[in-house]
Amino acid sequence: GKMSEQGASQIQIEVVGLPKDDIETRKAELKFRRSVEAFAQIHPDLSEARAIVKTSSLPKDRKRYEVSVLIKLPKEQVDLTDEGWSVEEVFESIGLKLKRLMTKPRDKPSHRRHLTRVELETERFAE
């Protein structure tokens, strides 16, 4: 039945704007999927997450990446944007922003930073 299939795999995750079949793209997609799936544990009714990557080419072969993330929940929509010099770096900080949304207390940033590192360790351990 449909009910039993509910879980992380049900989420529609899409990364738009990156070259297909590219190792960097695959890493970025994986990072994004992990972040979204973690977020979905707190919001099990999450149905869809999309990341749109805009690349600006700058002089000296430098590229600037701007990522807009849209996560659809039944009652609200989560919008995040971030930018950086590497796709992976941007998705890294998007993941941190999602984590921050999951752990609501907004004070003591230094304490929180430490906390996320600990969370990462326990996460890795649990796999």
C-alpha positions as CSV (number, residue, x, y, z in Angstrom):
1,G,0.0,0.0,0.0
2,K,0.9,3.6,-0.4
3,M,1.2,4.3,3.3
4,S,4.1,1.9,4.0
5,E,6.2,3.6,1.3
6,Q,6.4,6.9,3.2
7,G,9.9,8.0,4.0
8,A,12.8,10.0,2.8
9,S,12.7,8.5,-0.7
10,Q,9.3,10.0,-1.3
11,I,10.7,13.5,-1.4
12,Q,11.1,15.0,-4.8
13,I,14.5,16.6,-4.8
14,E,15.8,18.6,-7.8
15,V,18.9,20.6,-8.5
16,V,18.6,22.8,-11.5
17,G,21.3,24.7,-13.4
18,L,24.3,22.4,-12.9
19,P,25.9,20.4,-15.7
20,K,24.6,16.8,-15.8
21,D,26.9,13.9,-15.2
22,D,29.4,16.0,-13.5
23,I,31.2,14.8,-10.3
24,E,30.7,18.2,-8.6
25,T,27.0,18.2,-9.5
26,R,26.7,14.8,-8.0
27,K,28.4,15.8,-4.8
28,A,26.2,18.9,-4.6
29,E,23.1,16.9,-5.1
30,L,24.1,14.4,-2.5
31,K,24.8,17.1,0.0
32,F,21.5,18.8,-0.7
33,R,19.6,15.5,-0.5
34,R,21.2,14.7,2.9
35,S,20.3,18.2,4.2
36,V,16.7,17.9,3.0
37,E,16.3,14.4,4.4
38,A,17.5,15.5,7.8
39,F,15.1,18.5,7.6
40,A,12.3,16.1,6.7
41,Q,12.7,14.2,9.9
42,I,11.3,17.3,11.7
43,H,8.9,18.1,8.8
44,P,7.7,14.7,7.6
45,D,5.1,16.3,5.4
46,L,7.8,17.8,3.2
47,S,7.0,16.9,-0.3
48,E,9.4,18.8,-2.5
49,A,12.8,20.5,-2.5
50,R,14.4,22.4,-5.3
51,A,17.7,24.1,-5.6
52,I,18.3,26.5,-8.5
53,V,21.9,27.3,-9.2
54,K,22.9,30.4,-11.1
55,T,26.4,30.7,-12.3
56,S,28.1,34.0,-13.1
57,S,31.3,33.8,-15.0
58,L,33.8,36.4,-13.9
59,P,37.2,37.5,-15.3
60,K,40.2,35.1,-14.9
61,D,37.9,32.0,-15.2
62,R,36.4,32.6,-11.8
63,K,32.8,31.5,-11.2
64,R,30.4,32.7,-8.7
65,Y,27.5,30.4,-7.7
66,E,24.2,31.6,-6.4
67,V,21.8,29.0,-5.1
68,S,18.1,29.5,-4.3
69,V,16.5,26.7,-2.4
70,L,12.7,26.2,-2.2
71,I,11.3,23.7,0.2
72,K,7.6,23.0,0.1
73,L,5.6,22.2,3.2
74,P,1.9,22.0,3.3
75,K,1.4,25.2,5.3
76,E,4.5,27.1,4.4
77,Q,7.4,27.4,2.0
78,V,11.0,27.6,3.1
79,D,13.2,29.9,0.9
80,L,17.0,30.0,1.3
81,T,19.6,31.7,-0.8
82,D,23.3,31.5,-0.6
83,E,26.3,32.2,-2.7
84,G,30.0,31.3,-2.9
85,W,32.9,30.4,-5.1
86,S,32.3,26.7,-5.2
87,V,29.0,24.7,-5.6
88,E,29.9,22.4,-2.8
89,E,30.7,25.3,-0.4
90,V,27.3,26.9,-1.1
91,F,25.4,23.7,-0.5
92,E,27.4,23.2,2.7
93,S,26.2,26.5,4.1
94,I,22.6,25.8,2.8
95,G,22.8,22.6,4.8
96,L,23.9,24.6,7.9
97,K,21.1,27.1,7.4
98,L,18.6,24.2,7.3
99,K,20.1,22.8,10.5
100,R,19.7,26.1,12.1
101,L,16.0,26.1,11.2
102,M,15.7,22.7,12.8
103,T,17.3,23.9,16.1
104,K,15.3,26.9,16.8
105,P,17.1,28.8,19.6
106,R,18.6,31.8,17.8
107,D,21.0,33.0,20.5
108,K,24.7,32.4,21.2
109,P,26.0,31.7,17.7
110,S,29.4,30.4,18.9
111,H,27.6,27.8,21.0
112,R,25.5,26.8,18.1
113,R,28.4,26.4,15.8
114,H,29.9,24.0,18.3
115,L,26.7,22.1,18.6
116,T,26.3,21.5,14.9
117,R,29.8,20.0,14.8
118,V,28.8,17.6,17.5
119,E,25.6,16.8,15.7
120,L,27.6,16.1,12.5
121,E,29.8,13.6,14.5
122,T,26.9,11.8,16.0
123,E,25.2,11.7,12.6
124,R,28.3,10.2,10.9
125,F,28.5,7.7,13.8
126,A,24.9,6.6,13.3
127,E,25.2,5.7,9.7
